[in-house]
């Protein structure tokens, strides 16, 4: 019995000492330009203080994003497009067989639709020196950010 009590106390001490909360924060939200989602991009958080690394946050095809384990602080947000290379947008050479050509054309259009390129948006959001987007990250979960790019 004494052994069980000592083991239980040791276990409680270990659990109590190791269960620290994450001191960092998280952000999520949406990004739009002229009412359309800025899809397939990456948001890059740059610490205003200049201390610490940039933090990349991917943006979905619907223009939503979520970033976790972000150190608290003030950040400038740069929007990097993830446009596919031009050759990926070109229709491949179609076979002479019309049935196969039509099937290949449909598959290509379907594939392009799944990975739509980022819509064009103002260049000022592409550089840390000119972006107007900012956010403040605090410990814990943040309210959803709504980022609306403007000309």
Beta strands, then each sheet from edge to edge (+ up, - down):
strand 1: 25-33
strand 2: 36-37
strand 3: 42-47
strand 4: 55-58
strand 5: 64-70
strand 6: 73-80
strand 7: 134-137
strand 8: 140-141
strand 9: 145-149
sheet 1: 2+ 1- 5+
sheet 2: 2+ 1- 8-
sheet 3: 2+ 1- 9-
sheet 4: 4+ 3- 6+ 7-
end
